[in-house]
Amino acid sequence: HGKSQGRTITFGIQERWDVISWVDYAVARFGPDIRILLLGVSMGASTVLMASGLELPPNVRGIIADCPYNSPKDIILRVAEKMGFSPRLIWPFVVAGAHVYGGFSIRETTAAESVKNASVPILILHGEADRFVPWDMSRQISLANRERIRLFTFPGSEHGLCFLADSPRYRQLVTDFMEAALK
């Protein structure tokens, strides 16, 4: 939060390395025994899921992802289509723009691909009425690593609003996950 460096949002692809930096900072600041859970909502959720494919420090004990998208490509094309653009025509410009202006490949990784290598438990929460990031994207992510991922959906909940849709259930799921992960 606050004044971030950089000029390009990379939909979690480059930001996943920031997650590792934040973990390293927290360990240096609070000591080697600190236990950490990564949590994100929307792009933040996809970012922490993409970080799950990296070598996480042992302090990271779990990940909570609230309404993540499965890949930058899927969410970009979905938004482009909603704005009236042809996904087929816009995609080459997105790929070129990411390379030229951002210095990265938009195809480098996805949340669904990254979680295949996850070494920590993952809790995914998603609203079934999410019109921005369809909950099926979370289902696709969860199928990539059934051993590590638990997915829970919230009927009637829109994007990022699962907590408001059913606060007691959301709290219980998160509390149970945290207690198990932080043992």
Secondary structure, 3 states (H helix, E strand, C coil): CCCCCCCCCCCCCCHHHHHHHHHHHHHHHHCCCCCEEEEEECHHHHHHHHHCCCCCCCCEEEEEEECCCCCHHHHHHHHHHHCCCCHHHHHHHHHHHHHHHHCCCCCCCCHHHHHHHCCCCEEEEEECCCCCCCHHHHHHHHHCCCCCEEEEEECCCCCCCHHHHCHHHHHHHHHHHHHHHCC
